[in-house]
Amino acid sequence: MAENGDRANRRQVLDALRGARKLIVVTHEKPDGDALGSLIAMQEILTSLRKDAVMFVGEDDLPLPPEYRFFALPGLVSAQPPDSDERTIVFLDCGSLERNPAQAFKRAGAYILNIDHHHDNTCFGAVNLVDPGASCTAEIVWELMHGLGVGPTITIAEALYVGLITDTGRFMYENTGARAHLMAAELIEAGVKAHELYRRLYEGVPYGKLALLARGLTNVERYDDGRLMVSALNASDFTESGAEESYSEGVVDYLRAVQGTAVAALIRDRIGDHDGGRLRKVSLRASDERIDVSRIARAQGGGGHRQAAGFTTPMGWDELVAFLRDQVAEQLPAA
């Protein structure tokens, strides 16, 4: 639960949500489970309060990755609503304005409620409810749900549970606190079938995802006695595997799990960009608690958590690997 100064911010957010008549709920580009779960739950909460609320996901992020396509998305828009100037903008799980490419939400005078759990959030809102102690943004939305006097419908419960289990690594990451388990228990009591959601998210894997994983594991390179583990996926890997861009999700976690690894990195070409394939997306994971990979990501304009972060870069392979090795050495000097 948010404490001290955060309590005042929480009250302001609750008051703003109660008082607003029209709202639009948004999140970061390439939304993950926590982003989508928080988005869907918040929109449903607001709708239950009889608010005029819509949720925005940009056209470039649709369709959603296969594991999230079971979500019904009533109230979804992928273009700027004509009355967006009249709407309170609720940003969820978004560390900075730059993580949402829609210019409509960056206009001067926009009234933004910024709700997030990233420790490096830039506090860009008129009101900022940022709680790095929360396991996920869905946990903060769950608390706000209670503050608004709304009970968890099955839609809200499933959305929040997806946000919870994906951002805690199925309750295995260090951000998993006691409240995460209390939240899970309440959502299960509300009707969530945990095993069924698990199967939807983590089983029924498309063959293209398996083929892409095989390429990712084949391309692994180790540096500095294995402290840095790196793999790459280029555009041809996706094409020849018949894989969508989202199928690369999770590859980096296999690297992270290898004994002796301090930092794992997956470098992949961005698919479908208009840049001729010149940009690469870098996903970072830390196994060593002394390493803060969000610090590495911020050095290249990205961000994230201490143990999971990412950035986009035009750097080539050699330059990028040298950068990562230097960054890891800076935080983890050789014994």
GUROSE-992102 format. One record per residue: y negated, z negated, x of N, C-alpha, C in turn. Coordinates in pm, whole numbers, plus 50000, padded with zeros to 5 digits. Atoms other than C-alpha are relative to their C-alpha. Layout:
N
YZXYZXYZX
...
***
This chain:
335
501195000050084500005000050000498755000050088
501244999849924496515008050126499354986249996
500555013349991494694976650242498555000650045
501355002049952491204963550319499095011249952
500914989550041488724992750326500675010849918
499294989850075491405015850193500114996549852
499935003950140491534995349874498795005249923
501204994750065487955005449796500135015049980
499814985650015488825041949861501015002949889
499014998250105491875038549637499364998249862
500705002150128489685024449357499115011949968
500874988550024487245053049403500805012249956
499164988850039490045078649383500484998249857
499535002650137491455062249069498885002249900
501144998250091488015061348908499665014849985
500334985750005487385097749000501045007749919
498954993350077490745108848858499884996849852
500175003650141490135089648537498795006949940
501254994950054486605102848502499905015149995
500104985449996487165139348584500645006349878
499424992950115487765163148296500815012150046
499344988049949488755193848498500254998350149
499645001849860490605193548829500875011650048
499064990749938492415216149069500654992850117
499225007249900495155202549294500475010250104
499684990549893495695219449633500684992550115
499365005749883497635213949954499855009750116
500154991649882498075229650296500815012949988
499274987549997499275264750372501454997450043
498585001549970503035269850410500504986349956
499705013750044503675239050195501474996250019
498675005549981506685217550282500374991349880
499525007950113508605193250062499024989449955
500975010350038506005165550075498785006249934
501164993250058503145189650005500295004449856
499664995050134504915205649708500314988649904
499685011250087506305173149573498764992549955
501255006950034502895156549587499175008449904
500774990850082501235187249434500505000049856
499414998950133503635190249141499894986749925
500085013150065503705152949072498584996949955
501375002950036499925149549077499545008349881
500394991750113499435179048845500624995049870
499325005350118501985164348602499384986849955
500665012750033500335130048621498685002649928
501294997050061496945144948542500165006349862
499744993850130498355165948261500404989449897
499605010650092499945134848109498814991749955
501235006850038496435119848106499085009249919
500714990150082495325150447907498785005750073
501034993449922493225164148189500285015050003
499864985649975492585201148236500245001650149
499654999849858494455203248566500895012050031
499174989149951495835233048753500324997250147
499675001449858497545234949092499985013850065
500214987549929496835261349353500975001250116
499244995849882499275278049592499645014650023
500474986549971497985309349764501105010549991
499044989050013499655343149714500855001750125
499264998349875500655343850082501134989850014
498975010449994502775312550025501025001049888
499054997650108504685326849730500825012550032
499275010950065507525328849662500214988350094
499715011849920508325293949778501315001850077
498704999649933511145288350028501134997549900
498915000750098514545290949853500354985949953
499595013550037515235253549859499064993449900
500965005850093512125246849648499815008449874
500234991050113512465274749395500564994749869
499525006050125514205252149144498854993449924
501135006250067510805236749067499415009449895
500844993050096509195248048745498554997450039
501365001349952505525253948816498985002949890
501024998050104503515251248495498634996250055
501355002949951499815252248563499725005350138
500214994549866500215271448889499055012049994
500854988349982497445295448994500045003750147
500014995549861497345316449309498725007650033
501334994349977493765329049275498984989849954
501075009450034490495310649248499705000549851
500374999950142489925299948885498525003149983
501424996550018486655313648748499104987949983
500815012150019485515278148669500224989950111
499665009349892486495263249006498814991550042
501185007949965482885251849065499894987549913
500095011350092483335228048771501134989950022
498805008349987486575212648895499914990650121
499765009149888487185181949108501205005350078
498944994549917489325193449401500794988450062
499135010649948492265170849486500855006150112
499224995449885493545178249837501114990050028
498845008549976497035164749905500725004350128
499184997749881498895161650238499375010350094
500714989849923496255182350414499094993150101
500725007449897494945169350747498595004850025
501344994649981491895192150756499805011649904
500304988750089490135218350548500585013050051
499514987649941491295245050789501465002749964
498594998050032494905239450681500195006449863
499944992150122494075255450346499075011950018
500814988449966492875291250394499035004449890
500834995450111491185294650053498554995450018
501415003249978487435296150109499354993649878
500595005250123486785286649747499894984850001
499995014650000487555250349826499194994150115
500805004749887485225248250126498515001849975
501404997250032481975255649946499154987450015
500925011249992478955233749997499904993249864
500135007550125478755206549737501294997949925
498725002150068482445207549644500344985250001
499625014250008483645173549524501504999050026
498625000149952486865167049713500524985750008
499235012249980489325138349684501105003450102
499104997249888491275138050010501074989050006
498915009750009494675120849972501095004350098
499134995649891496905121050279500554988150076
499465010649914499015101250524500025003950147
500044996149860498425120350849498984991550076
500885008949926496925097651113498815007450061
501104992449941494735125951245499185007449894
500794993850107493195134950908498514999450036
501404999149961489585146250958499044993949896
500815006950101488365127550644498875009049949
500934989750042486695158350498499564998649855
500295001150142486485145950139498774991749968
501025009250049483785129449933500574985949994
499255012549993486405102149902501275002950077
498844997749914489165098550160500974988449987
498935009950007492335079550076501085004650099
499104996149892494195083350405500744987550047
499195011749967497045058950465501125004050096
498964996349903498965065750790501244991149992
498865008850015501225036550703500975004449892
499114994950105502675055450406501035009450060
498944991549947505965073050466499735014849975
500284986150040504655104550298498834999749903
501074999450099501805116250079500554997249861
499395002850130504205114549785500014985049969
500035014550022504305076749836498634995649950
501355003350045500525075149794499805004749856
500094995050138500735096749480500764990849905
499215009650079503435073149349499194987449970
500845011850021501075043649399498855003149905
501094996150091498225062349228500525001649857
499374998750132500575070448938500024986449929
499985013450058501035033148883498604995249968
501375004150023497315027048918499395006549878
500514992850118496675052648645500774996549873
499245004350116499215036448415500935010649945
499114989250041501505066848408501424996750044
498605001949964505285063848400500595012750057
499424988049937507485087348603500905007749904
499124990750072508765115648387501015005550099
499014994549908511775133848530499365010250092
500704990449914509455161148659499264993050113
500725007649898507255135948840500994993650097
499055007249916510255116348967500695009450098
499334990749910512055146749109499045005250107
500974995049903508895159949274499714989650107
500295010649904508095126549435501204997250090
498805002649920511695122049550500185010850107
499934989149901511645156149720499014997450112
500985003249898508445146449900500474988750090
499555011749925509985113450005501145003350096
498844998149913513325125350139499745010650108
500254989849898511965155850320499104994650111
500915004749896509155137550501500544988050076
499375010949925511335108050599501285004650068
498764995149939514145130550722501224993549937
498915006550075516445117150449500134985450041
500115014449969515295081550534500434996750143
499585002449863516075085450905498844998850099
501125000449906512595088851063499374986250004
500585013249983510615059251190498934996749896
500995002750104508065063450909500634994549873
499305005150119510705051050661499854984849995
500205014350016509535016850547500684994749875
499385006350116510644992350282499525006349870
500544994350125508325007950022500655013549969
499334987350025510045041450069501294997849923
498755002850070513325026049957499754994449860
500355004850134511685007549668499605011749911
500414988050075510105040249561501225008249960
498804992450031513445058149584500794993649888
499255007050104515125031349373499365002149863
500684998050128512475034549101500185014249948
499874986050042512715072449097501425003049953
498614998250044516505071149070500184993649861
499955006250133516145046848778499325008749895
500714991250093513765072248622500785012649967
499154988550035516535098348621500335009650112
499674991149889516645114548964501484998950034
498604999549954520185125349053499955003650148
500254998349857519995120449428500915010550062
499094990549939523105140249518499695014349956
500334986550050522095169549298498785005650072
501184995449927518665171449463500345002950146
499574997649862520285168549805500655013850012
499324987049995522485198649728498995011449986
501014989550018519505218849608499205002350127
500864999049882517545211349924500755004150126
499344998849870520185211550195501325007449999
498784992250007523215230750070499715013249929
500264986750054523665265649932499135008150094
500844993549898522185278650257500245015150000
499824985549991521535316250259500595003850136
499384996049874523575334650522498955003450107
501054996449906520355347550679499454987950075
500475012049933519335311850757500984995750108
498985003249900522625305350936499915009650118
500094990149893522275337751132498774997650087
501225002849924518725328451232500194987450086
499725012049923519845293751340500835003350124
499174996249886522515309651561499155006250111
500884993949900519825330251734499114989450065
500855010549946517595299951772500734991350101
499235008249908520355280051939500405007850124
499684991549884521255309452164498815001150095
501214997749920517665312252285499434987550065
500515012749949517325276152401499825000450153
500255002149858515775268952741499554985650022
500325013949970515445234652905499124999450125
500945001649889512675223253139499904985250039
500295013449951511975192953354501124990149969
498805008450018515485178253353500334997849852
499645000650142515805185252982499024992349914
500975007450082512785164952874499335009149898
500564990150092511355196552715501075010349967
499014990450050513695217852505499265010249914
500784989650067512295251152385500935011249954
499334987950046513625279652174498975009349939
500924989950053512025311752051500715008749898
499544990350098512455334151748498925010649988
500994989450013510735367751753500225007849870
499964992850127510115392151471501345007049979
498724993050014513315411451543501134990449962
498995009950040515365379451507500024998449848
500085001250145514125376151152500525012649931
499604987350063514625412951069501495002150009
498584997349980518105415751216500894989549933
499245010450070519215382951054499845001149849
500304999350143517825393150715499404986949952
500535013350028515885360350725498545000549958
501395002150036512695350050553499354990750102
500715008349902510015332450755500364985349985
499725014150024510815299050592501374995750050
498655003649956514425300750716500014993350137
500045006549869513285288251057499824984949988
500175014450021512625254050904501274992650038
498865008249961514925228351063500635003650133
499394996049872515895247951375499594990450111
500495008649892513715225851596500684986450000
499375013250006515525194551474501334999750074
498774999549920518735206251639499684997950148
500415001849862516885207751969499624985550026
500465013849987515335173651914501154990250017
498885009350001518765157751870500794999850131
499234999149876520025167552217499644988350092
500205011549912520475138152453499085003550116
500934998249889517675134552706498745007649964
501184992550042515175155252507498874990549961
501185007650040511685140152485499195007749896
500734991350093510005169752310500805012849979
499374987350036511555199152128498945009149941
500984990350050509575230752052500715012749955
499564986950048510365261251842498775009049995
501094990349996508125291151912500475012349923
499564988650080508315318351651498815009149969
501024990550043506415349851569499664997449854
500405000850140504405347651251500315013349934
499544988050068505865372351005499005003749890
500844995350108503725393850777498524998550024
501425000849970500415387050951499445013950026
500674987249973497865414650999499515000450145
500465000949862497585406651368500925007550096
499094992649915500325429351495501004991350072
499045009049939502555399751575499474992750122
500565006249880500145385351829499934984949992
500065014450015500185350251687501404994049993
498745007250003502975325051732499784986349939
500005013450058503705293651536500894991250086
499265009449916504835263851744500254987349920
499615012450067506735235251579500484990250106
499715010149899506995203251783500674987849936
499365012550042509275172951749500124991150124
499865009549891509305141551964501194991049976
498915009650005512385121052039499634987150074
500445011449921510665097752286498784993949932
501085006450075508445072252113498704999250077
501225000149920505965073752401499195012949983
500644986950015505115109752311499375001249861
500714996850125502545119152045499815015249997
500114985450001503115155951966498815004949920
501214995750071500155156651727498845001750098
501014998549895497985152052036500135013550069
499774986849940499575183052189499525010849904
500394990050099499035202351866498495000849984
501465000050017495395191651835499305007250114
500594992949885494705205752182499935015049976
500014985750034495405240052026499545002449856
500554998250134493695234351691500964996949888
499045003650104496765221651507499944985249970
499975014250033497855187151400501354996249942
498765004850059500515166351231500204985350026
499625013849978502335133851296500324997750148
499625003149863503215115651617501325006750039
498684994749967506795128051596500245014249950
499814986550054506305161151412498635006449980
501314993450007503395185151453500175014850029
499914985749973502535221551502498635006350017
501244992549982499935247551589500335014850007
499884985549988499355285051595499195004550121
500654996249874498445302951916500245014750032
499774986549950497985337652069500645000250139
499475000549863499415325552403501375006850009
498694994449971502335344452554500984989250041
498945009649974505635327952638499734991850127
500155007249874504955318953002498824990349995
501175008650010501485305152934500264988349906
499735010350098502715285852632500964989450054
499055009549941505665270152812499314991450106
500745007549899503385260253101499104989549935
500855009350074500985244252853500824988149949
499165010750054503805224452686500514990950111
499515008349889505215212753020498894990950052
501125008149952501785200853132499684988749902
500335010050101501185182752804501044988849997
498955010249999504535165052813499894991450125
500135007549875504045155253179498824990549996
501195008650010500615141253097500304987249924
499685011750082502045117952834501234992450052
498765006049955505365111353006500205003250148
499884997049857504945111153386501424997950049
498645001149944508115115953587500204986250059
499715013449946509825083453677500075000550151
***
